[in-house]
Amino acid sequence: MSDQHPHTPDGRYFVVSGRLWRLSNPALAAEERERLVGLLMAARRQVGAARKRQDPDAERAARAAVDEAKRLLGERGPVWWNDGAPDYNRHMVRNTPYADWYAQLALLAPPPRS
């Protein structure tokens, strides 16, 4: 992911289409992170299956499982850092303290190929 989407210098977010998305808690043990990612991916598959079946109750339950996995990973819910910095998850980067950093990335990016 880091090749496609830049990570903020503090390692809290990655940026997609100008929007910040919170990264998983880096303090999670590798085995625990792997287990939780497995739960997340299974829940996402359940969302797709429920949508395909047009089963709103199953979809709602699957989305709740996605949310729970993301909370356990630290991507949602209480922040995993403890320095009191606010959470900018899902904010447009231009409206956050990361705006100047992100603008510098655009200046450093190679021009698009023709």
Biopython code that builds the backbone (N, CA, C, O; Angstrom):
import numpy as np
from Bio.PDB.StructureBuilder import StructureBuilder

atoms = [
    (1, "MET", "N", (0.821, -1.192, 0.000)),
    (1, "MET", "CA", (0.000, 0.000, 0.000)),
    (1, "MET", "C", (0.860, 1.248, 0.000)),
    (1, "MET", "O", (0.484, 2.244, -0.618)),
    (2, "SER", "N", (1.981, 1.229, 0.661)),
    (2, "SER", "CA", (2.790, 2.430, 0.764)),
    (2, "SER", "C", (3.330, 2.870, -0.597)),
    (2, "SER", "O", (3.635, 4.049, -0.774)),
    (3, "ASP", "N", (3.458, 1.942, -1.577)),
    (3, "ASP", "CA", (3.917, 2.336, -2.899)),
    (3, "ASP", "C", (2.856, 3.159, -3.619)),
    (3, "ASP", "O", (3.187, 4.096, -4.346)),
    (4, "GLN", "N", (1.597, 2.822, -3.426)),
    (4, "GLN", "CA", (0.512, 3.530, -4.096)),
    (4, "GLN", "C", (0.046, 4.742, -3.326)),
    (4, "GLN", "O", (-0.236, 5.785, -3.917)),
    (5, "HIS", "N", (-0.039, 4.621, -2.021)),
    (5, "HIS", "CA", (-0.644, 5.653, -1.192)),
    (5, "HIS", "C", (0.361, 6.141, -0.157)),
    (5, "HIS", "O", (0.875, 5.351, 0.635)),
    (6, "PRO", "N", (0.639, 7.437, -0.163)),
    (6, "PRO", "CA", (1.629, 7.947, 0.795)),
    (6, "PRO", "C", (1.130, 7.853, 2.239)),
    (6, "PRO", "O", (-0.058, 8.008, 2.523)),
    (7, "HIS", "N", (2.064, 7.599, 3.119)),
    (7, "HIS", "CA", (1.795, 7.581, 4.561)),
    (7, "HIS", "C", (2.286, 8.888, 5.162)),
    (7, "HIS", "O", (3.337, 9.403, 4.780)),
    (8, "THR", "N", (1.520, 9.420, 6.103)),
    (8, "THR", "CA", (1.941, 10.649, 6.771)),
    (8, "THR", "C", (3.249, 10.398, 7.515)),
    (8, "THR", "O", (3.527, 9.265, 7.911)),
    (9, "PRO", "N", (4.040, 11.422, 7.706)),
    (9, "PRO", "CA", (5.338, 11.241, 8.375)),
    (9, "PRO", "C", (5.236, 10.608, 9.761)),
    (9, "PRO", "O", (6.165, 9.929, 10.196)),
    (10, "ASP", "N", (4.124, 10.821, 10.458)),
    (10, "ASP", "CA", (3.976, 10.241, 11.794)),
    (10, "ASP", "C", (3.439, 8.810, 11.772)),
    (10, "ASP", "O", (3.290, 8.191, 12.825)),
    (11, "GLY", "N", (3.150, 8.281, 10.585)),
    (11, "GLY", "CA", (2.708, 6.902, 10.453)),
    (11, "GLY", "C", (1.283, 6.639, 10.910)),
    (11, "GLY", "O", (0.911, 5.493, 11.161)),
    (12, "ARG", "N", (0.489, 7.687, 11.019)),
    (12, "ARG", "CA", (-0.888, 7.505, 11.505)),
    (12, "ARG", "C", (-1.896, 7.291, 10.383)),
    (12, "ARG", "O", (-2.920, 6.642, 10.594)),
    (13, "TYR", "N", (-1.625, 7.825, 9.197)),
    (13, "TYR", "CA", (-2.600, 7.784, 8.113)),
    (13, "TYR", "C", (-1.927, 7.459, 6.789)),
    (13, "TYR", "O", (-0.718, 7.629, 6.630)),
    (14, "PHE", "N", (-2.733, 6.987, 5.843)),
    (14, "PHE", "CA", (-2.340, 6.966, 4.443)),
    (14, "PHE", "C", (-3.355, 7.827, 3.697)),
    (14, "PHE", "O", (-4.443, 8.097, 4.207)),
    (15, "VAL", "N", (-2.998, 8.254, 2.499)),
    (15, "VAL", "CA", (-3.832, 9.195, 1.749)),
    (15, "VAL", "C", (-4.299, 8.532, 0.457)),
    (15, "VAL", "O", (-3.499, 7.981, -0.299)),
    (16, "VAL", "N", (-5.610, 8.597, 0.220)),
    (16, "VAL", "CA", (-6.213, 8.130, -1.029)),
    (16, "VAL", "C", (-7.100, 9.249, -1.549)),
    (16, "VAL", "O", (-8.013, 9.708, -0.863)),
    (17, "SER", "N", (-6.820, 9.677, -2.764)),
    (17, "SER", "CA", (-7.614, 10.736, -3.404)),
    (17, "SER", "C", (-7.770, 11.954, -2.493)),
    (17, "SER", "O", (-8.844, 12.552, -2.420)),
    (18, "GLY", "N", (-6.697, 12.312, -1.804)),
    (18, "GLY", "CA", (-6.697, 13.504, -0.969)),
    (18, "GLY", "C", (-7.357, 13.343, 0.386)),
    (18, "GLY", "O", (-7.518, 14.325, 1.112)),
    (19, "ARG", "N", (-7.743, 12.127, 0.743)),
    (19, "ARG", "CA", (-8.417, 11.876, 2.021)),
    (19, "ARG", "C", (-7.533, 11.005, 2.914)),
    (19, "ARG", "O", (-6.910, 10.046, 2.458)),
    (20, "LEU", "N", (-7.498, 11.370, 4.206)),
    (20, "LEU", "CA", (-6.717, 10.608, 5.185)),
    (20, "LEU", "C", (-7.510, 9.393, 5.680)),
    (20, "LEU", "O", (-8.705, 9.487, 5.958)),
    (21, "TRP", "N", (-6.829, 8.270, 5.781)),
    (21, "TRP", "CA", (-7.402, 7.037, 6.332)),
    (21, "TRP", "C", (-6.442, 6.516, 7.393)),
    (21, "TRP", "O", (-5.246, 6.374, 7.141)),
    (22, "ARG", "N", (-6.966, 6.235, 8.573)),
    (22, "ARG", "CA", (-6.122, 5.814, 9.689)),
    (22, "ARG", "C", (-5.518, 4.427, 9.431)),
    (22, "ARG", "O", (-6.199, 3.504, 8.983)),
    (23, "LEU", "N", (-4.245, 4.315, 9.723)),
    (23, "LEU", "CA", (-3.541, 3.038, 9.625)),
    (23, "LEU", "C", (-3.799, 2.194, 10.865)),
    (23, "LEU", "O", (-4.231, 2.700, 11.900)),
    (24, "SER", "N", (-3.530, 0.917, 10.744)),
    (24, "SER", "CA", (-3.638, 0.009, 11.887)),
    (24, "SER", "C", (-2.618, 0.382, 12.955)),
    (24, "SER", "O", (-1.599, 1.012, 12.675)),
    (25, "ASN", "N", (-2.911, -0.015, 14.155)),
    (25, "ASN", "CA", (-2.029, 0.229, 15.292)),
    (25, "ASN", "C", (-0.713, -0.523, 15.085)),
    (25, "ASN", "O", (-0.719, -1.753, 15.022)),
    (26, "PRO", "N", (0.408, 0.182, 14.978)),
    (26, "PRO", "CA", (1.685, -0.493, 14.751)),
    (26, "PRO", "C", (2.167, -1.293, 15.969)),
    (26, "PRO", "O", (3.095, -2.093, 15.853)),
    (27, "ALA", "N", (1.549, -1.083, 17.120)),
    (27, "ALA", "CA", (1.958, -1.824, 18.318)),
    (27, "ALA", "C", (1.354, -3.227, 18.370)),
    (27, "ALA", "O", (1.717, -4.024, 19.235)),
    (28, "LEU", "N", (0.438, -3.535, 17.452)),
    (28, "LEU", "CA", (-0.133, -4.884, 17.438)),
    (28, "LEU", "C", (0.948, -5.897, 17.058)),
    (28, "LEU", "O", (1.756, -5.650, 16.163)),
    (29, "ALA", "N", (0.953, -7.020, 17.739)),
    (29, "ALA", "CA", (1.876, -8.104, 17.380)),
    (29, "ALA", "C", (1.524, -8.589, 15.974)),
    (29, "ALA", "O", (0.357, -8.570, 15.584)),
    (30, "ALA", "N", (2.512, -9.015, 15.229)),
    (30, "ALA", "CA", (2.303, -9.441, 13.843)),
    (30, "ALA", "C", (1.245, -10.537, 13.744)),
    (30, "ALA", "O", (0.412, -10.515, 12.838)),
    (31, "GLU", "N", (1.274, -11.483, 14.658)),
    (31, "GLU", "CA", (0.310, -12.586, 14.615)),
    (31, "GLU", "C", (-1.110, -12.079, 14.864)),
    (31, "GLU", "O", (-2.054, -12.519, 14.209)),
    (32, "GLU", "N", (-1.256, -11.155, 15.811)),
    (32, "GLU", "CA", (-2.561, -10.598, 16.115)),
    (32, "GLU", "C", (-3.072, -9.768, 14.946)),
    (32, "GLU", "O", (-4.247, -9.845, 14.588)),
    (33, "ARG", "N", (-2.193, -8.983, 14.359)),
    (33, "ARG", "CA", (-2.591, -8.174, 13.210)),
    (33, "ARG", "C", (-3.056, -9.080, 12.075)),
    (33, "ARG", "O", (-4.084, -8.819, 11.449)),
    (34, "GLU", "N", (-2.309, -10.130, 11.813)),
    (34, "GLU", "CA", (-2.668, -11.070, 10.755)),
    (34, "GLU", "C", (-4.032, -11.713, 11.032)),
    (34, "GLU", "O", (-4.844, -11.868, 10.120)),
    (35, "ARG", "N", (-4.274, -12.079, 12.266)),
    (35, "ARG", "CA", (-5.560, -12.679, 12.646)),
    (35, "ARG", "C", (-6.696, -11.684, 12.419)),
    (35, "ARG", "O", (-7.736, -12.037, 11.863)),
    (36, "LEU", "N", (-6.494, -10.445, 12.849)),
    (36, "LEU", "CA", (-7.537, -9.428, 12.707)),
    (36, "LEU", "C", (-7.788, -9.069, 11.244)),
    (36, "LEU", "O", (-8.931, -8.835, 10.850)),
    (37, "VAL", "N", (-6.737, -9.025, 10.448)),
    (37, "VAL", "CA", (-6.911, -8.766, 9.017)),
    (37, "VAL", "C", (-7.707, -9.908, 8.385)),
    (37, "VAL", "O", (-8.536, -9.676, 7.506)),
    (38, "GLY", "N", (-7.458, -11.129, 8.828)),
    (38, "GLY", "CA", (-8.237, -12.265, 8.345)),
    (38, "GLY", "C", (-9.717, -12.115, 8.678)),
    (38, "GLY", "O", (-10.583, -12.396, 7.850)),
    (39, "LEU", "N", (-9.993, -11.668, 9.901)),
    (39, "LEU", "CA", (-11.388, -11.418, 10.293)),
    (39, "LEU", "C", (-12.012, -10.320, 9.433)),
    (39, "LEU", "O", (-13.158, -10.433, 8.997)),
    (40, "LEU", "N", (-11.249, -9.268, 9.198)),
    (40, "LEU", "CA", (-11.736, -8.160, 8.381)),
    (40, "LEU", "C", (-12.062, -8.628, 6.968)),
    (40, "LEU", "O", (-13.125, -8.309, 6.435)),
    (41, "MET", "N", (-11.159, -9.374, 6.367)),
    (41, "MET", "CA", (-11.388, -9.824, 4.993)),
    (41, "MET", "C", (-12.576, -10.777, 4.921)),
    (41, "MET", "O", (-13.353, -10.717, 3.969)),
    (42, "ALA", "N", (-12.729, -11.651, 5.904)),
    (42, "ALA", "CA", (-13.885, -12.555, 5.929)),
    (42, "ALA", "C", (-15.183, -11.758, 6.051)),
    (42, "ALA", "O", (-16.172, -12.074, 5.389)),
    (43, "ALA", "N", (-15.179, -10.734, 6.890)),
    (43, "ALA", "CA", (-16.372, -9.909, 7.052)),
    (43, "ALA", "C", (-16.689, -9.164, 5.763)),
    (43, "ALA", "O", (-17.857, -9.023, 5.403)),
    (44, "ARG", "N", (-15.672, -8.691, 5.069)),
    (44, "ARG", "CA", (-15.905, -8.003, 3.794)),
    (44, "ARG", "C", (-16.500, -8.961, 2.763)),
    (44, "ARG", "O", (-17.379, -8.578, 1.991)),
    (45, "ARG", "N", (-16.023, -10.198, 2.750)),
    (45, "ARG", "CA", (-16.606, -11.192, 1.842)),
    (45, "ARG", "C", (-18.068, -11.445, 2.194)),
    (45, "ARG", "O", (-18.906, -11.632, 1.312)),
    (46, "GLN", "N", (-18.367, -11.449, 3.498)),
    (46, "GLN", "CA", (-19.749, -11.644, 3.935)),
    (46, "GLN", "C", (-20.639, -10.486, 3.486)),
    (46, "GLN", "O", (-21.799, -10.698, 3.132)),
    (47, "VAL", "N", (-20.108, -9.274, 3.498)),
    (47, "VAL", "CA", (-20.872, -8.122, 2.999)),
    (47, "VAL", "C", (-21.228, -8.359, 1.530)),
    (47, "VAL", "O", (-22.379, -8.186, 1.129)),
    (48, "GLY", "N", (-20.246, -8.751, 0.742)),
    (48, "GLY", "CA", (-20.488, -8.984, -0.680)),
    (48, "GLY", "C", (-21.508, -10.087, -0.918)),
    (48, "GLY", "O", (-22.384, -9.963, -1.774)),
    (49, "ALA", "N", (-21.385, -11.167, -0.154)),
    (49, "ALA", "CA", (-22.324, -12.278, -0.317)),
    (49, "ALA", "C", (-23.734, -11.857, 0.070)),
    (49, "ALA", "O", (-24.696, -12.225, -0.604)),
    (50, "ALA", "N", (-23.869, -11.094, 1.141)),
    (50, "ALA", "CA", (-25.194, -10.637, 1.579)),
    (50, "ALA", "C", (-25.809, -9.696, 0.548)),
    (50, "ALA", "O", (-27.008, -9.758, 0.277)),
    (51, "ARG", "N", (-24.989, -8.834, -0.018)),
    (51, "ARG", "CA", (-25.494, -7.920, -1.049)),
    (51, "ARG", "C", (-25.953, -8.700, -2.271)),
    (51, "ARG", "O", (-26.991, -8.403, -2.861)),
    (52, "LYS", "N", (-25.162, -9.704, -2.642)),
    (52, "LYS", "CA", (-25.518, -10.521, -3.803)),
    (52, "LYS", "C", (-26.851, -11.234, -3.574)),
    (52, "LYS", "O", (-27.653, -11.370, -4.498)),
    (53, "ARG", "N", (-27.082, -11.687, -2.344)),
    (53, "ARG", "CA", (-28.337, -12.370, -1.989)),
    (53, "ARG", "C", (-29.467, -11.379, -1.721)),
    (53, "ARG", "O", (-30.624, -11.768, -1.558)),
    (54, "GLN", "N", (-29.113, -10.083, -1.679)),
    (54, "GLN", "CA", (-30.076, -9.024, -1.341)),
    (54, "GLN", "C", (-30.710, -9.299, 0.026)),
    (54, "GLN", "O", (-31.928, -9.267, 0.202)),
    (55, "ASP", "N", (-29.806, -9.573, 0.992)),
    (55, "ASP", "CA", (-30.227, -9.892, 2.361)),
    (55, "ASP", "C", (-29.783, -8.750, 3.276)),
    (55, "ASP", "O", (-28.654, -8.763, 3.767)),
    (56, "PRO", "N", (-30.649, -7.766, 3.512)),
    (56, "PRO", "CA", (-30.236, -6.591, 4.294)),
    (56, "PRO", "C", (-29.854, -6.912, 5.730)),
    (56, "PRO", "O", (-28.977, -6.251, 6.286)),
    (57, "ASP", "N", (-30.484, -7.906, 6.349)),
    (57, "ASP", "CA", (-30.125, -8.258, 7.726)),
    (57, "ASP", "C", (-28.715, -8.844, 7.781)),
    (57, "ASP", "O", (-27.924, -8.497, 8.658)),
    (58, "ALA", "N", (-28.408, -9.730, 6.842)),
    (58, "ALA", "CA", (-27.065, -10.317, 6.790)),
    (58, "ALA", "C", (-26.027, -9.255, 6.445)),
    (58, "ALA", "O", (-24.914, -9.268, 6.970)),
    (59, "GLU", "N", (-26.401, -8.336, 5.559)),
    (59, "GLU", "CA", (-25.465, -7.267, 5.202)),
    (59, "GLU", "C", (-25.177, -6.384, 6.406)),
    (59, "GLU", "O", (-24.030, -6.012, 6.650)),
    (60, "ARG", "N", (-26.210, -6.053, 7.152)),
    (60, "ARG", "CA", (-26.040, -5.222, 8.351)),
    (60, "ARG", "C", (-25.114, -5.920, 9.362)),
    (60, "ARG", "O", (-24.234, -5.288, 9.947)),
    (61, "ALA", "N", (-25.324, -7.224, 9.557)),
    (61, "ALA", "CA", (-24.472, -7.984, 10.483)),
    (61, "ALA", "C", (-23.029, -8.049, 9.981)),
    (61, "ALA", "O", (-22.086, -7.930, 10.763)),
    (62, "ALA", "N", (-22.868, -8.239, 8.671)),
    (62, "ALA", "CA", (-21.524, -8.300, 8.105)),
    (62, "ALA", "C", (-20.817, -6.956, 8.218)),
    (62, "ALA", "O", (-19.621, -6.906, 8.506)),
    (63, "ARG", "N", (-21.546, -5.871, 7.994)),
    (63, "ARG", "CA", (-20.936, -4.540, 8.135)),
    (63, "ARG", "C", (-20.542, -4.263, 9.586)),
    (63, "ARG", "O", (-19.538, -3.600, 9.844)),
    (64, "ALA", "N", (-21.321, -4.764, 10.513)),
    (64, "ALA", "CA", (-20.959, -4.628, 11.927)),
    (64, "ALA", "C", (-19.678, -5.401, 12.221)),
    (64, "ALA", "O", (-18.849, -4.956, 13.014)),
    (65, "ALA", "N", (-19.518, -6.563, 11.579)),
    (65, "ALA", "CA", (-18.289, -7.349, 11.769)),
    (65, "ALA", "C", (-17.086, -6.626, 11.163)),
    (65, "ALA", "O", (-15.993, -6.665, 11.727)),
    (66, "VAL", "N", (-17.281, -5.966, 10.016)),
    (66, "VAL", "CA", (-16.205, -5.165, 9.421)),
    (66, "VAL", "C", (-15.807, -4.055, 10.392)),
    (66, "VAL", "O", (-14.622, -3.837, 10.647)),
    (67, "ASP", "N", (-16.798, -3.362, 10.926)),
    (67, "ASP", "CA", (-16.524, -2.270, 11.856)),
    (67, "ASP", "C", (-15.766, -2.770, 13.084)),
    (67, "ASP", "O", (-14.807, -2.137, 13.525)),
    (68, "GLU", "N", (-16.190, -3.892, 13.628)),
    (68, "GLU", "CA", (-15.514, -4.445, 14.820)),
    (68, "GLU", "C", (-14.060, -4.790, 14.517)),
    (68, "GLU", "O", (-13.174, -4.491, 15.318)),
    (69, "ALA", "N", (-13.807, -5.411, 13.378)),
    (69, "ALA", "CA", (-12.429, -5.759, 13.012)),
    (69, "ALA", "C", (-11.586, -4.497, 12.849)),
    (69, "ALA", "O", (-10.442, -4.456, 13.300)),
    (70, "LYS", "N", (-12.137, -3.475, 12.212)),
    (70, "LYS", "CA", (-11.401, -2.226, 12.026)),
    (70, "LYS", "C", (-11.120, -1.547, 13.372)),
    (70, "LYS", "O", (-10.060, -0.952, 13.562)),
    (71, "ARG", "N", (-12.063, -1.638, 14.290)),
    (71, "ARG", "CA", (-11.832, -1.082, 15.631)),
    (71, "ARG", "C", (-10.722, -1.843, 16.352)),
    (71, "ARG", "O", (-9.871, -1.234, 17.001)),
    (72, "LEU", "N", (-10.729, -3.160, 16.240)),
    (72, "LEU", "CA", (-9.687, -3.963, 16.881)),
    (72, "LEU", "C", (-8.316, -3.689, 16.266)),
    (72, "LEU", "O", (-7.299, -3.747, 16.957)),
    (73, "LEU", "N", (-8.289, -3.394, 14.975)),
    (73, "LEU", "CA", (-7.038, -3.045, 14.302)),
    (73, "LEU", "C", (-6.571, -1.627, 14.642)),
    (73, "LEU", "O", (-5.408, -1.286, 14.428)),
    (74, "GLY", "N", (-7.480, -0.805, 15.172)),
    (74, "GLY", "CA", (-7.140, 0.573, 15.495)),
    (74, "GLY", "C", (-7.439, 1.542, 14.373)),
    (74, "GLY", "O", (-7.090, 2.718, 14.467)),
    (75, "GLU", "N", (-8.082, 1.072, 13.306)),
    (75, "GLU", "CA", (-8.392, 1.934, 12.170)),
    (75, "GLU", "C", (-9.623, 2.796, 12.411)),
    (75, "GLU", "O", (-9.830, 3.794, 11.720)),
    (76, "ARG", "N", (-10.431, 2.420, 13.380)),
    (76, "ARG", "CA", (-11.614, 3.184, 13.789)),
    (76, "ARG", "C", (-11.670, 3.202, 15.308)),
    (76, "ARG", "O", (-10.918, 2.500, 15.985)),
    (77, "GLY", "N", (-12.574, 4.016, 15.826)),
    (77, "GLY", "CA", (-12.738, 4.072, 17.277)),
    (77, "GLY", "C", (-11.661, 4.920, 17.921)),
    (77, "GLY", "O", (-11.097, 5.808, 17.281)),
    (78, "PRO", "N", (-11.372, 4.648, 19.191)),
    (78, "PRO", "CA", (-10.350, 5.429, 19.898)),
    (78, "PRO", "C", (-8.999, 5.340, 19.182)),
    (78, "PRO", "O", (-8.623, 4.289, 18.662)),
    (79, "VAL", "N", (-8.287, 6.451, 19.166)),
    (79, "VAL", "CA", (-6.972, 6.470, 18.511)),
    (79, "VAL", "C", (-5.994, 5.597, 19.286)),
    (79, "VAL", "O", (-6.152, 5.390, 20.489)),
    (80, "TRP", "N", (-4.989, 5.089, 18.593)),
    (80, "TRP", "CA", (-3.994, 4.236, 19.231)),
    (80, "TRP", "C", (-2.778, 5.013, 19.714)),
    (80, "TRP", "O", (-1.927, 4.448, 20.401)),
    (81, "TRP", "N", (-2.675, 6.279, 19.377)),
    (81, "TRP", "CA", (-1.557, 7.084, 19.879)),
    (81, "TRP", "C", (-1.992, 7.763, 21.173)),
    (81, "TRP", "O", (-3.184, 7.890, 21.452)),
    (82, "ASN", "N", (-1.011, 8.196, 21.955)),
    (82, "ASN", "CA", (-1.338, 8.730, 23.285)),
    (82, "ASN", "C", (-0.754, 10.117, 23.543)),
    (82, "ASN", "O", (-0.537, 10.502, 24.692)),
    (83, "ASP", "N", (-0.501, 10.867, 22.466)),
    (83, "ASP", "CA", (0.062, 12.208, 22.663)),
    (83, "ASP", "C", (-0.995, 13.311, 22.645)),
    (83, "ASP", "O", (-0.662, 14.496, 22.676)),
    (84, "GLY", "N", (-2.269, 12.920, 22.593)),
    (84, "GLY", "CA", (-3.350, 13.893, 22.616)),
    (84, "GLY", "C", (-3.690, 14.510, 21.278)),
    (84, "GLY", "O", (-4.585, 15.351, 21.197)),
    (85, "ALA", "N", (-2.990, 14.107, 20.219)),
    (85, "ALA", "CA", (-3.284, 14.658, 18.888)),
    (85, "ALA", "C", (-4.672, 14.210, 18.439)),
    (85, "ALA", "O", (-5.077, 13.074, 18.687)),
    (86, "PRO", "N", (-5.395, 15.110, 17.778)),
    (86, "PRO", "CA", (-6.743, 14.755, 17.323)),
    (86, "PRO", "C", (-6.704, 13.736, 16.189)),
    (86, "PRO", "O", (-5.670, 13.507, 15.560)),
    (87, "ASP", "N", (-7.852, 13.141, 15.954)),
    (87, "ASP", "CA", (-7.998, 12.160, 14.882)),
    (87, "ASP", "C", (-8.513, 12.859, 13.630)),
    (87, "ASP", "O", (-9.531, 13.550, 13.674)),
    (88, "TYR", "N", (-7.813, 12.681, 12.517)),
    (88, "TYR", "CA", (-8.224, 13.253, 11.242)),
    (88, "TYR", "C", (-8.671, 12.174, 10.261)),
    (88, "TYR", "O", (-8.681, 12.403, 9.051)),
    (89, "ASN", "N", (-9.040, 11.006, 10.769)),
    (89, "ASN", "CA", (-9.500, 9.925, 9.909)),
    (89, "ASN", "C", (-10.668, 10.408, 9.045)),
    (89, "ASN", "O", (-11.621, 11.010, 9.539)),
    (90, "ARG", "N", (-10.569, 10.132, 7.764)),
    (90, "ARG", "CA", (-11.577, 10.460, 6.750)),
    (90, "ARG", "C", (-11.670, 11.950, 6.425)),
    (90, "ARG", "O", (-12.562, 12.358, 5.681)),
    (91, "HIS", "N", (-10.780, 12.759, 6.961)),
    (91, "HIS", "CA", (-10.754, 14.185, 6.624)),
    (91, "HIS", "C", (-9.976, 14.382, 5.319)),
    (91, "HIS", "O", (-9.069, 13.614, 4.997)),
    (92, "MET", "N", (-10.346, 15.414, 4.589)),
    (92, "MET", "CA", (-9.550, 15.786, 3.428)),
    (92, "MET", "C", (-8.226, 16.342, 3.950)),
    (92, "MET", "O", (-8.207, 17.192, 4.840)),
    (93, "VAL", "N", (-7.132, 15.857, 3.392)),
    (93, "VAL", "CA", (-5.821, 16.231, 3.903)),
    (93, "VAL", "C", (-5.598, 17.739, 3.831)),
    (93, "VAL", "O", (-4.895, 18.296, 4.674)),
    (94, "ARG", "N", (-6.179, 18.400, 2.850)),
    (94, "ARG", "CA", (-5.983, 19.852, 2.700)),
    (94, "ARG", "C", (-6.562, 20.636, 3.872)),
    (94, "ARG", "O", (-6.205, 21.796, 4.077)),
    (95, "ASN", "N", (-7.451, 20.016, 4.642)),
    (95, "ASN", "CA", (-8.082, 20.680, 5.782)),
    (95, "ASN", "C", (-7.477, 20.262, 7.116)),
    (95, "ASN", "O", (-8.100, 20.433, 8.164)),
    (96, "THR", "N", (-6.282, 19.723, 7.082)),
    (96, "THR", "CA", (-5.639, 19.218, 8.295)),
    (96, "THR", "C", (-4.226, 19.772, 8.413)),
    (96, "THR", "O", (-3.737, 20.423, 7.490)),
    (97, "PRO", "N", (-3.572, 19.523, 9.531)),
    (97, "PRO", "CA", (-2.173, 19.956, 9.674)),
    (97, "PRO", "C", (-1.215, 19.252, 8.703)),
    (97, "PRO", "O", (-0.050, 19.640, 8.610)),
    (98, "TYR", "N", (-1.675, 18.238, 7.987)),
    (98, "TYR", "CA", (-0.838, 17.533, 7.013)),
    (98, "TYR", "C", (-0.866, 18.189, 5.639)),
    (98, "TYR", "O", (-0.221, 17.691, 4.716)),
    (99, "ALA", "N", (-1.587, 19.284, 5.478)),
    (99, "ALA", "CA", (-1.770, 19.917, 4.169)),
    (99, "ALA", "C", (-0.449, 20.306, 3.518)),
    (99, "ALA", "O", (-0.240, 20.023, 2.338)),
    (100, "ASP", "N", (0.443, 20.947, 4.260)),
    (100, "ASP", "CA", (1.720, 21.376, 3.673)),
    (100, "ASP", "C", (2.569, 20.176, 3.265)),
    (100, "ASP", "O", (3.182, 20.179, 2.197)),
    (101, "TRP", "N", (2.606, 19.159, 4.108)),
    (101, "TRP", "CA", (3.343, 17.931, 3.778)),
    (101, "TRP", "C", (2.822, 17.342, 2.468)),
    (101, "TRP", "O", (3.602, 16.980, 1.586)),
    (102, "TYR", "N", (1.499, 17.249, 2.350)),
    (102, "TYR", "CA", (0.894, 16.653, 1.159)),
    (102, "TYR", "C", (1.157, 17.505, -0.083)),
    (102, "TYR", "O", (1.407, 16.970, -1.163)),
    (103, "ALA", "N", (1.101, 18.807, 0.068)),
    (103, "ALA", "CA", (1.385, 19.708, -1.059)),
    (103, "ALA", "C", (2.820, 19.522, -1.542)),
    (103, "ALA", "O", (3.081, 19.574, -2.744)),
    (104, "GLN", "N", (3.746, 19.307, -0.619)),
    (104, "GLN", "CA", (5.140, 19.067, -0.999)),
    (104, "GLN", "C", (5.283, 17.770, -1.790)),
    (104, "GLN", "O", (6.109, 17.686, -2.699)),
    (105, "LEU", "N", (4.490, 16.770, -1.454)),
    (105, "LEU", "CA", (4.536, 15.516, -2.217)),
    (105, "LEU", "C", (4.169, 15.748, -3.672)),
    (105, "LEU", "O", (4.787, 15.187, -4.576)),
    (106, "ALA", "N", (3.160, 16.577, -3.892)),
    (106, "ALA", "CA", (2.733, 16.877, -5.259)),
    (106, "ALA", "C", (3.846, 17.573, -6.030)),
    (106, "ALA", "O", (4.017, 17.339, -7.226)),
    (107, "LEU", "N", (4.600, 18.424, -5.351)),
    (107, "LEU", "CA", (5.705, 19.120, -6.014)),
    (107, "LEU", "C", (6.836, 18.166, -6.364)),
    (107, "LEU", "O", (7.548, 18.378, -7.346)),
    (108, "LEU", "N", (7.007, 17.110, -5.563)),
    (108, "LEU", "CA", (8.093, 16.159, -5.781)),
    (108, "LEU", "C", (7.727, 15.039, -6.747)),
    (108, "LEU", "O", (8.604, 14.328, -7.238)),
    (109, "ALA", "N", (6.441, 14.882, -7.020)),
    (109, "ALA", "CA", (5.997, 13.783, -7.871)),
    (109, "ALA", "C", (6.469, 13.998, -9.307)),
    (109, "ALA", "O", (6.477, 15.123, -9.806)),
    (110, "PRO", "N", (6.862, 12.906, -9.966)),
    (110, "PRO", "CA", (7.254, 13.051, -11.380)),
    (110, "PRO", "C", (6.033, 13.396, -12.230)),
    (110, "PRO", "O", (4.910, 13.037, -11.876)),
    (111, "PRO", "N", (6.244, 14.086, -13.342)),
    (111, "PRO", "CA", (5.103, 14.436, -14.189)),
    (111, "PRO", "C", (4.472, 13.159, -14.776)),
    (111, "PRO", "O", (5.157, 12.156, -14.971)),
    (112, "PRO", "N", (3.172, 13.210, -15.051)),
    (112, "PRO", "CA", (2.509, 12.036, -15.624)),
    (112, "PRO", "C", (3.084, 11.705, -16.998)),
    (112, "PRO", "O", (3.511, 12.592, -17.737)),
    (113, "ARG", "N", (3.086, 10.410, -17.325)),
    (113, "ARG", "CA", (3.596, 9.980, -18.633)),
    (113, "ARG", "C", (2.565, 10.285, -19.703)),
    (113, "ARG", "O", (1.358, 10.223, -19.466)),
    (114, "SER", "N", (3.066, 10.615, -20.889)),
    (114, "SER", "CA", (2.158, 10.908, -22.014)),
    (114, "SER", "C", (1.867, 9.660, -22.809)),
    (114, "SER", "O", (1.124, 9.712, -23.790)),
]
sb = StructureBuilder()
sb.init_structure("model")
sb.init_model(0)
sb.init_chain("A")
sb.init_seg("    ")
for serial, (resi, resn, name, xyz) in enumerate(atoms, 1):
    if name == "N":
        sb.init_residue(resn, " ", resi, " ")
    sb.init_atom(name, np.array(xyz, "f"), 0.0, 1.0, " ", f" {name:<3s}", serial, name[0])
structure = sb.get_structure()
